[in-house]
Amino acid sequence: MYVFYNRKVFMSHVRQLFLVKTMGFVIVFDIPSMERTERRRITRELNRADAQMIQDSFWKSSDLKFLIDIGMRIRKIGGSATILEERFLF
């Protein structure tokens, strides 16, 4: 347990704890147009895993391992996938 004597230090720690709890990851991907079936499968898996769709190929999730697995599948079929750590700056 922490004891804070300075309000600035206390608020700094609160912000850090809040960011850690709400931190997520974002996957951005591009699947070749010939792979429509695989794109549909991946989209359904993302929905089942409670990932949030931001745009068609831009999804947010807190499960990094799951996103890495999806990214590897996309790259295996000739697509591109990038996973980013979500951070709020302002």
N, CA, C and O of each residue as an XYZ file, in Angstrom:
360
protein
N       0.835     -1.181      0.000
C       0.000      0.000      0.000
C       0.877      1.241      0.000
O       1.895      1.298      0.689
N       0.471      2.228     -0.777
C       1.235      3.466     -0.885
C       0.618      4.565     -0.033
O      -0.602      4.658      0.106
N       1.478      5.383      0.526
C       1.027      6.576      1.233
C       1.614      7.755      0.485
O       2.833      7.870      0.353
N       0.739      8.640     -0.010
C       1.183      9.776     -0.806
C       0.980     11.064     -0.027
O      -0.093     11.316      0.523
N       2.018     11.864      0.009
C       1.934     13.144      0.689
C       1.805     14.273     -0.320
O       1.523     15.414      0.044
N       2.009     13.954     -1.562
C       1.976     14.970     -2.602
C       0.867     14.623     -3.592
O       0.843     13.514     -4.127
N      -0.040     15.546     -3.839
C      -1.176     15.298     -4.742
C      -0.707     14.977     -6.162
O      -1.285     14.106     -6.813
N       0.330     15.663     -6.656
C       0.832     15.401     -8.017
C       1.335     13.966     -8.151
O       1.057     13.300     -9.148
N       2.062     13.498     -7.165
C       2.574     12.128     -7.198
C       1.407     11.143     -7.167
O       1.404     10.155     -7.902
N       0.425     11.411     -6.323
C      -0.747     10.542     -6.230
C      -1.475     10.471     -7.575
O      -1.786      9.375     -8.042
N      -1.749     11.604     -8.200
C      -2.474     11.622     -9.475
C      -1.664     10.943    -10.573
O      -2.233     10.306    -11.459
N      -0.354     11.072    -10.522
C       0.504     10.402    -11.504
C       0.348      8.884    -11.403
O       0.245      8.198    -12.420
N       0.330      8.369    -10.188
C       0.174      6.927     -9.988
C      -1.223      6.459    -10.397
O      -1.373      5.373    -10.957
N      -2.228      7.259    -10.125
C      -3.595      6.906    -10.521
C      -3.683      6.810    -12.037
O      -4.271      5.867    -12.567
N      -3.100      7.783    -12.741
C      -3.114      7.757    -14.208
C      -2.403      6.526    -14.745
O      -2.886      5.898    -15.688
N      -1.271      6.172    -14.166
C      -0.532      4.993    -14.624
C      -1.344      3.732    -14.417
O      -1.402      2.885    -15.309
N      -1.970      3.587    -13.268
C      -2.794      2.409    -13.011
C      -3.975      2.352    -13.964
O      -4.333      1.275    -14.441
N      -4.580      3.487    -14.245
C      -5.713      3.530    -15.163
C      -5.284      3.121    -16.559
O      -5.986      2.354    -17.218
N      -4.146      3.618    -17.024
C      -3.664      3.279    -18.363
C      -3.338      1.802    -18.480
O      -3.628      1.191    -19.508
N      -2.744      1.213    -17.454
C      -2.398     -0.200    -17.507
C      -3.659     -1.052    -17.595
O      -3.695     -2.024    -18.349
N      -4.678     -0.706    -16.843
C      -5.908     -1.490    -16.845
C      -6.689     -1.351    -18.141
O      -7.364     -2.293    -18.556
N      -6.610     -0.185    -18.793
C      -7.410      0.037    -19.992
C      -6.595     -0.121    -21.276
O      -7.123      0.097    -22.366
N      -5.330     -0.492    -21.167
C      -4.488     -0.587    -22.344
C      -4.955     -1.718    -23.246
O      -5.309     -2.802    -22.781
N      -4.947     -1.452    -24.508
C      -5.336     -2.460    -25.477
C      -4.334     -2.511    -26.614
O      -3.335     -1.791    -26.626
N      -4.617     -3.355    -27.543
C      -3.770     -3.507    -28.710
C      -4.647     -3.386    -29.952
O      -5.833     -3.713    -29.923
N      -4.058     -2.920    -31.021
C      -4.784     -2.710    -32.266
C      -4.095     -3.493    -33.360
O      -2.870     -3.460    -33.481
N      -4.883     -4.201    -34.160
C      -4.345     -4.892    -35.321
C      -4.864     -4.186    -36.572
O      -6.057     -3.912    -36.703
N      -3.958     -3.906    -37.464
C      -4.282     -3.305    -38.758
C      -3.828     -4.310    -39.802
O      -2.668     -4.721    -39.810
N      -4.738     -4.706    -40.681
C      -4.365     -5.746    -41.637
C      -4.926     -5.471    -43.026
O      -5.861     -4.691    -43.205
N      -4.323     -6.138    -43.996
C      -4.760     -6.084    -45.388
C      -4.695     -7.505    -45.929
O      -3.638     -8.135    -45.931
N      -5.827     -7.996    -46.381
C      -5.922     -9.355    -46.915
C      -6.169     -9.260    -48.416
O      -7.012     -8.473    -48.848
N      -5.443    -10.053    -49.226
C      -5.659    -10.016    -50.675
C      -7.134    -10.257    -51.028
O      -7.817    -11.038    -50.365
N      -7.610     -9.585    -52.067
C      -9.032     -9.676    -52.436
C      -9.437    -11.084    -52.844
O     -10.617    -11.426    -52.771
N      -8.488    -11.907    -53.269
C      -8.807    -13.277    -53.661
C      -9.137    -14.148    -52.453
O      -9.705    -15.228    -52.617
N      -8.801    -13.715    -51.269
C      -8.997    -14.491    -50.035
C     -10.240    -14.023    -49.273
O     -10.175    -13.790    -48.066
N     -11.366    -13.886    -49.970
C     -12.603    -13.410    -49.328
C     -13.082    -14.332    -48.211
O     -13.521    -13.866    -47.159
N     -12.999    -15.611    -48.440
C     -13.467    -16.573    -47.445
C     -12.653    -16.477    -46.161
O     -13.204    -16.475    -45.061
N     -11.345    -16.398    -46.316
C     -10.478    -16.300    -45.136
C     -10.713    -14.973    -44.416
O     -10.674    -14.928    -43.186
N     -10.953    -13.911    -45.147
C     -11.252    -12.607    -44.539
C     -12.520    -12.707    -43.695
O     -12.569    -12.181    -42.583
N     -13.538    -13.375    -44.217
C     -14.787    -13.552    -43.485
C     -14.555    -14.356    -42.204
O     -15.096    -14.028    -41.148
N     -13.745    -15.412    -42.311
C     -13.435    -16.238    -41.123
C     -12.732    -15.412    -40.046
O     -13.073    -15.492    -38.866
N     -11.760    -14.629    -40.462
C     -10.990    -13.814    -39.512
C     -11.893    -12.768    -38.859
O     -11.806    -12.535    -37.653
N     -12.750    -12.145    -39.645
C     -13.673    -11.156    -39.098
C     -14.611    -11.789    -38.074
O     -14.885    -11.201    -37.028
N     -15.098    -12.979    -38.376
C     -15.976    -13.679    -37.423
C     -15.239    -14.041    -36.144
O     -15.798    -13.936    -35.052
N     -13.994    -14.465    -36.271
C     -13.196    -14.793    -35.078
C     -12.966    -13.563    -34.214
O     -13.050    -13.634    -32.988
N     -12.677    -12.441    -34.852
C     -12.477    -11.204    -34.105
C     -13.760    -10.814    -33.365
O     -13.711    -10.379    -32.215
N     -14.894    -10.971    -34.024
C     -16.175    -10.680    -33.367
C     -16.413    -11.599    -32.179
O     -16.833    -11.142    -31.116
N     -16.147    -12.899    -32.351
C     -16.353    -13.863    -31.267
C     -15.444    -13.589    -30.071
O     -15.806    -13.872    -28.929
N     -14.278    -13.044    -30.340
C     -13.315    -12.754    -29.270
C     -13.581    -11.392    -28.619
O     -12.768    -10.907    -27.833
N     -14.711    -10.785    -28.947
C     -15.092     -9.474    -28.393
C     -14.121     -8.359    -28.740
O     -13.959     -7.409    -27.974
N     -13.479     -8.473    -29.887
C     -12.648     -7.375    -30.374
C     -13.580     -6.298    -30.925
O     -14.667     -6.598    -31.418
N     -13.150     -5.062    -30.838
C     -13.957     -3.954    -31.324
C     -13.482     -3.535    -32.703
O     -12.296     -3.275    -32.906
N     -14.402     -3.469    -33.645
C     -14.041     -3.020    -34.985
C     -14.042     -1.495    -35.005
O     -15.047     -0.857    -34.692
N     -12.901     -0.922    -35.379
C     -12.791      0.526    -35.498
C     -13.080      0.920    -36.945
O     -13.810      1.877    -37.204
N     -12.500      0.175    -37.881
C     -12.797      0.259    -39.310
C     -12.734     -1.162    -39.843
O     -12.510     -2.098    -39.076
N     -12.925     -1.339    -41.139
C     -12.974     -2.690    -41.706
C     -11.769     -3.547    -41.328
O     -11.939     -4.693    -40.912
N     -10.585     -3.027    -41.460
C      -9.369     -3.803    -41.201
C      -8.584     -3.228    -40.030
O      -7.355     -3.292    -40.009
N      -9.285     -2.676    -39.071
C      -8.676     -1.989    -37.931
C      -9.462     -2.398    -36.693
O     -10.567     -1.905    -36.465
N      -8.889     -3.308    -35.884
C      -9.603     -3.892    -34.744
C      -8.824     -3.691    -33.454
O      -7.593     -3.674    -33.457
N      -9.554     -3.537    -32.345
C      -8.947     -3.338    -31.029
C      -9.313     -4.508    -30.118
O     -10.456     -4.966    -30.104
N      -8.319     -4.985    -29.353
C      -8.539     -6.062    -28.397
C      -7.500     -5.958    -27.289
O      -6.436     -5.370    -27.481
N      -7.808     -6.522    -26.144
C      -6.832     -6.538    -25.048
C      -6.044     -7.848    -25.024
O      -5.120     -7.997    -24.225
N      -6.398     -8.792    -25.887
C      -5.753    -10.111    -25.925
C      -4.649    -10.122    -26.981
O      -4.903    -10.379    -28.158
N      -3.431     -9.841    -26.547
C      -2.304     -9.745    -27.474
C      -2.002    -11.074    -28.152
O      -1.746    -11.104    -29.355
N      -2.027    -12.157    -27.414
C      -1.720    -13.474    -27.993
C      -2.691    -13.807    -29.130
O      -2.275    -14.313    -30.173
N      -3.966    -13.529    -28.935
C      -4.970    -13.773    -29.969
C      -4.673    -12.941    -31.214
O      -4.750    -13.452    -32.331
N      -4.334    -11.665    -31.032
C      -4.046    -10.811    -32.187
C      -2.798    -11.274    -32.935
O      -2.739    -11.182    -34.161
N      -1.811    -11.768    -32.206
C      -0.606    -12.287    -32.858
C      -0.950    -13.508    -33.696
O      -0.461    -13.648    -34.817
N      -1.792    -14.396    -33.162
C      -2.222    -15.570    -33.934
C      -2.957    -15.155    -35.207
O      -2.712    -15.717    -36.275
N      -3.849    -14.183    -35.101
C      -4.580    -13.691    -36.273
C      -3.599    -13.080    -37.279
O      -3.700    -13.331    -38.480
N      -2.665    -12.289    -36.790
C      -1.673    -11.667    -37.668
C      -0.821    -12.691    -38.414
O      -0.515    -12.512    -39.593
N      -0.443    -13.756    -37.725
C       0.355    -14.810    -38.377
C      -0.461    -15.503    -39.475
O       0.070    -15.805    -40.544
N      -1.736    -15.751    -39.217
C      -2.599    -16.361    -40.241
C      -2.729    -15.457    -41.458
O      -2.682    -15.929    -42.594
N      -2.889    -14.170    -41.224
C      -3.019    -13.219    -42.334
C      -1.746    -13.197    -43.168
O      -1.810    -13.208    -44.397
N      -0.607    -13.166    -42.520
C       0.668    -13.163    -43.259
C       0.885    -14.468    -44.012
O       1.487    -14.475    -45.086
N       0.397    -15.574    -43.454
C       0.556    -16.872    -44.101
C      -0.199    -16.938    -45.433
O       0.241    -17.631    -46.350
N      -1.318    -16.234    -45.553
C      -2.091    -16.256    -46.803
C      -1.682    -15.145    -47.755
O      -2.330    -14.939    -48.781
N      -0.603    -14.417    -47.423
C      -0.082    -13.394    -48.329
C      -0.514    -11.982    -48.011
O      -0.267    -11.071    -48.801
N      -1.153    -11.776    -46.871
C      -1.570    -10.436    -46.478
C      -0.531     -9.771    -45.596
O       0.551    -10.312    -45.366
N      -0.872     -8.605    -45.111
C       0.025     -7.902    -44.197
C      -0.745     -7.574    -42.927
O      -1.938     -7.272    -42.975
N      -0.071     -7.633    -41.811
C      -0.703     -7.347    -40.521
C       0.303     -6.669    -39.601
O       1.473     -7.049    -39.545
N      -0.171     -5.666    -38.887
C       0.648     -4.932    -37.929
C      -0.135     -4.815    -36.629
O      -1.328     -4.513    -36.645
N       0.525     -5.051    -35.514
C      -0.110     -4.920    -34.203
C       0.550     -3.755    -33.476
O       1.774     -3.669    -33.376
N      -0.291     -2.871    -32.978
C       0.186     -1.675    -32.291
C      -0.319     -1.672    -30.857
O      -1.394     -2.195    -30.564
N       0.458     -1.085    -29.976
C       0.026     -0.924    -28.594
C      -0.727      0.399    -28.503
O      -0.237      1.441    -28.937
N      -1.907      0.336    -27.939
C      -2.722      1.547    -27.828
C      -2.204      2.418    -26.694
O      -1.971      1.947    -25.581
N      -2.028      3.701    -27.001
C      -1.599      4.652    -25.972
C      -2.339      5.967    -26.188
O      -2.542      6.408    -27.319
N      -2.728      6.568    -25.098
C      -3.368      7.868    -25.161
C      -2.358      8.914    -24.731
O      -1.751      8.799    -23.666
N      -2.178      9.928    -25.553
C      -1.201     10.954    -25.237
C      -1.831     12.216    -24.663
O      -1.171     12.983    -23.963
N      -3.081     12.426    -24.955
C      -3.728     13.654    -24.484
C      -5.148     13.382    -24.118
O      -5.862     14.292    -23.699
